[in-house]
């Protein structure tokens, strides 16, 4: 028996960001920015890291919405 590993690269479309997703992401960015300003400013702290990461994540949703708006 010969074991073969095959890889298939699929070019799948990205999920479209809705206006509700955009609103939710903007609320979360504001919330986490507020929380980030109030927590210990040590990047090694859990609160700082958590809020900083979530700002980036939700900002990417906002950026994707803006990009899809200009590309469609």
N, C-alpha and C positions, 0 to 999 in steps of 0.2 A: 504494500500500500504506500503510495507516494502522497505525502502531505504537501499541499500547495496553499500558499497564502495569496489571495487576490485582493486588490484594492480598487475600489471604484470611487472616482471623484464626482460628486454630484453638485451641479451648479443650481442651488435652490434659491428662490427669491427670499428676500428678507421680509419679515412680517411688517405690514404697514402700521405706523404709529397713528392712533386715532386722536381726535381732539380731547377726548376724555383722558387718554394716556398722557397727553401733553399737560393738561391741567393738573393731574395727579403728580407728575414728575416735577412741575414747578413748585407745587406745595411742599413736596419732599425736599427739594433743594433748599428752599427757604427755612424749613424746619431744621435741617441738618446744619445749615450755616449758623443759625441761632444757637443750636446746641454746641457747635464747634467753638463759637466765641465764648461760651460759658464754661467750657471744660478746661482741664489742665492742658497747657499748650505743649506738652511733651509728646512728640510723635510716637514714642514707645508706649504711651498709655492706651488702654483699650478704648476709652471714650473718644479720644482724639482720632485714633485709627478708624474706628467704626464710622464716625460722622464724616471724616474726610473721604473714605471709600464710597459712602452712599451719595455724597455730593457728586463725585465723579460719575457714578453709575447713572444717576438720574439726569445729570447734565448730558450724558451721551444720548439719552432718550430724546431730550429737547433738541439736540443737534441733529439727530436722525430725522425728526419731524421737519425741521427747517430744510434739511437736504432733500427730503422727498417732496417737499412743497415746491422747490425750485426745479426739480428734475422731472416733474410730471406735467 
